[in-house]
Amino acid sequence: MKAHSGEVGVFVRIRPTANFSRDIIECLPDGQTVNIHHKKDTRKPLDPRKIQLSSWSFRLEGVLQDVSQEEVYARVCRRVVLGALDGYNGTVMCFGQTGAGKTYTMTGSTESYKHRGITPRALQEVFQEVQKRAEHAFSVYLSYLEIYNETLVDLLSSLQGSAHPSHRSMVISEEPGRGVFIRGLSLHPVHSEEDALNLLFEGDMNRIIGSHALNRNSSRSHCIFTVHIESRSRTLSDAKYVTSKLNLVDLAGSERLGNTGSEGQMLKEAMYINKSLSFLEQAILALADRRRDHVPFRQTKLTHALKDSLGGNCNTVLVANIYGEASQTEETLSTLRFASRMKCVRTNPAVNEHMDPAAQIKKLKKDVQMLKEELSICNTLVNRPSALHEPLSEAQLAEIDSQVQRYLEGSLKEISITSVSQVRAVFAQFKLAVHGQEQKVNARLCQTYNLGEKDQRADATAVKKWDTRGSSEEIETGNTNRPSSTRAKTQKSKDKQSQSKRQGEGGPRLEREQELEEPDPDSQDTQESQPHGKEPFHPDSTPTKAEAFEDFKLGRGSKLNRILKENKAVLLERRSLHRQLTEEVNAVKRNIDCTTATIQQHRDTREGQGRYSDLEREPDATLLMQLRDLKILYRQRYEVLHDIKAEINYCQHLVDQCRVRLLSEFERWYEKYFLGPEEDLETSMDNTLEQCEDNQLLPESSGSESFHNARYKMLKRRNTRSLCFTPVQRNSSSRSEQRRLPQIPPVS
Ligand SMILES: Nc1ncnc2c1ncn2[C@@H]1O[C@H](COP(=O)(O)OP(=O)(O)OP(=O)(O)O)[C@@H](O)[C@H]1O
């Protein structure tokens, strides 16, 4: 078989019989080809000449005729099991007519260790491998699902205290990363082969066995026994782990309705089985057809449950069970056709790798610890104070705040960098400052700068901040612009001096402009020329913003204010020029219109007189000259007007910029001395994650002991439940008998 390869592995197994029909079923010596020679319409040979002999050839992965259960397992299943332990999903399923040997192939005889089937052998191999692969920690879980008349039945629910197999609240679901799973189906952890066999036999006992015309013990349901495997490396401490599902599927008999001779309940069962198998066939056809995007998996429970087990990333193997007798040729042909279609399905097996978040956190914590230790060594080597990676204390944060403020004001040349946490805190302060500025400027511009309105709350905050912050900052900075009464006085007198000086230099005279939103700075000029009789700021009374703004324009913001005024003056001048020019241009235009009209009038008059020479037809030359000169003048004036308009736009832009700058500077200044920044709140979260303990799976198993122990227990359980109990010989040790069944977790 070709596990890990690109196509489904398909085998045909012929049920041994004394009446093997060699002339119909021909197995070629290559061990892979079976030819069917079939005489059509043999039952009603009305016209012997019409009887046709048809032949079909089926080339498969292998033809299993007269081979032992051991060989079947080795050729069909071993590599799928090993693949599952490596993280590949695997599916082995038996398909065929009722009584053709599907259950014998999958489960085999429960009475004979030698004749046990694929499933118990797979469980044995799983646990042998688990023991061998000591570098990995494996977790193995089992589930056993039966699909009977489109109803899902949990064959292991009896182990959870339920008297009967449960089919309540089970639903087929799909989740990304998890694939298809049955919500509500019990999942049982197993730690040894014997545990696993216990569950297998328990489930088998619960299978619905119906009497049937063709086979008295024929099972009329589909059964999916799933081994869920999870493997984590014991040597590599990474968070990766792999999971896989090994589905061992025993399908219900595939014979057509007419052949069963069923009635009533049997007929109903047969109809369900036919329906699900025919949808299975449709799904297989769709899977085999690479041009088809959609595969109808959801049409029946069987195809939906097997959605990720029929192709895709799964190692899939099909055993087509057929009879050797001539009487079953029709069904044999049908089974082989299905098998050859299944062979066309492509697979692309992939390891199901996952990341364990808990393990990842554990690893990252370890990395952090290691890095901290390394950092501490580096700190020691360069004589740097340690614990720089610890969160900053309140005092440290306050110091950073103060440094940033001084840096922004220009009184501090550099902020000394000592740690990454400190860099972060510095950036946070910058962000806060920028954010505060933006907010204030925007708010101010939006509200058309309503200076008369008092913000009582801001005033109150300002007074508070004043009291708590003022004195220490003054000592620290030594150059603060905080307008304490004395400081404001000094600053104002200095500003006044510089202002008078600038005015003496002959700056442009300002004119009042209605468009300006802030109070006209001209009025301040007037005030400025008078001695400042009032003290603008008092520690016990916060100034209104209007008062503060006036003071700001005289002091710290005087330079900006002056530039603003100058720009506004230029703007006004240009506007005035623009008005003048517009009037001129309009006058010229009116002249042009007037002259044009006169010329036209002259022409009309001459035309009305009737007789005139070509020369006479021409209008007055003086008028024409006049019109030409006017047009030239108009063009010249218009160009100048255009340039002036561009200048006005530019000046307006400068004025706007100055205004925004003045306001933002003022806001920053006002906020610093009267409001103060908002408190930066930091929250920290404690993540408490429980560490996962590795499961240890070191089962004791060897040979047939587990098989017999499990079988004995199954029979004992059956006896307890007053079902038919037949004592059989057993080969068990007392030690094994004392073992308890695996613990069953609540339904997940
Ligand atoms: N390869 C084989 N060697 C020996 N006995 C076999 C073999 N195949 C089938 N049998 C026997 O044939 C009988 C019917 O087989 P089995 O129950 O496995 O058929 P089935 O296909 O599972 O039928 P159903 O569809 O009803 O489940 C059983 O008694 C079984 O032991």
The ligand as an SDF file (V2000), in Angstrom:
LIG
                    3D

 31 33  0  0  0  0  0  0  0  0999 V2000
  -11.2830  -14.3680    5.1680 N   0  0  0  0  0  0  0  0  0  0  0  0
  -12.0890  -15.1040    5.9150 C   0  0  0  0  0  0  0  0  0  0  0  0
  -11.6210  -16.1760    6.5160 N   0  0  0  0  0  0  0  0  0  0  0  0
  -12.4160  -16.9480    7.2860 C   0  0  0  0  0  0  0  0  0  0  0  0
  -13.7020  -16.6580    7.5370 N   0  0  0  0  0  0  0  0  0  0  0  0
  -14.2290  -15.5710    6.9790 C   0  0  0  0  0  0  0  0  0  0  0  0
  -13.4520  -14.7360    6.1390 C   0  0  0  0  0  0  0  0  0  0  0  0
  -14.2400  -13.7570    5.7150 N   0  0  0  0  0  0  0  0  0  0  0  0
  -15.4420  -13.9220    6.2720 C   0  0  0  0  0  0  0  0  0  0  0  0
  -15.4480  -15.0170    7.0370 N   0  0  0  0  0  0  0  0  0  0  0  0
  -16.5680  -15.5060    7.7550 C   0  0  0  0  0  0  0  0  0  0  0  0
  -17.7400  -15.1960    7.0310 O   0  0  0  0  0  0  0  0  0  0  0  0
  -18.7940  -14.8210    7.8820 C   0  0  0  0  0  0  0  0  0  0  0  0
  -19.3270  -13.4680    7.4930 C   0  0  0  0  0  0  0  0  0  0  0  0
  -18.3120  -12.5590    7.5770 O   0  0  0  0  0  0  0  0  0  0  0  0
  -18.5030  -11.1100    8.1410 P   0  0  0  0  0  0  0  0  0  0  0  0
  -19.4360  -11.1170    9.2850 O   0  0  0  0  0  0  0  0  0  0  0  0
  -17.1670  -10.5490    8.3740 O   0  0  0  0  0  0  0  0  0  0  0  0
  -19.2240  -10.4460    6.9450 O   0  0  0  0  0  0  0  0  0  0  0  0
  -19.5790   -8.9330    6.7790 P   0  0  0  0  0  0  0  0  0  0  0  0
  -19.1670   -8.5210    5.4390 O   0  0  0  0  0  0  0  0  0  0  0  0
  -19.0450   -8.1750    7.8920 O   0  0  0  0  0  0  0  0  0  0  0  0
  -21.1430   -8.9140    6.8680 O   0  0  0  0  0  0  0  0  0  0  0  0
  -22.0490   -7.7100    7.3040 P   0  0  0  0  0  0  0  0  0  0  0  0
  -22.1980   -6.8020    6.1660 O   0  0  0  0  0  0  0  0  0  0  0  0
  -23.3080   -8.3260    7.6970 O   0  0  0  0  0  0  0  0  0  0  0  0
  -21.3690   -7.0370    8.4360 O   0  0  0  0  0  0  0  0  0  0  0  0
  -18.2470  -14.8390    9.2750 C   0  0  0  0  0  0  0  0  0  0  0  0
  -18.6190  -15.9930    9.9160 O   0  0  0  0  0  0  0  0  0  0  0  0
  -16.7690  -14.8260    9.0860 C   0  0  0  0  0  0  0  0  0  0  0  0
  -16.0820  -15.5280   10.1180 O   0  0  0  0  0  0  0  0  0  0  0  0
  1  2  1  0
  2  3  1  0
  2  7  2  0
  3  4  2  0
  4  5  1  0
  5  6  2  0
  6  7  1  0
  6 10  1  0
  7  8  1  0
  8  9  2  0
  9 10  1  0
 10 11  1  0
 11 12  1  0
 11 30  1  0
 12 13  1  0
 13 14  1  0
 13 28  1  0
 14 15  1  0
 15 16  1  0
 16 17  2  0
 16 18  1  0
 16 19  1  0
 19 20  1  0
 20 21  2  0
 20 22  1  0
 20 23  1  0
 23 24  1  0
 24 25  2  0
 24 26  1  0
 24 27  1  0
 28 29  1  0
 28 30  1  0
 30 31  1  0
M  END
$$$$
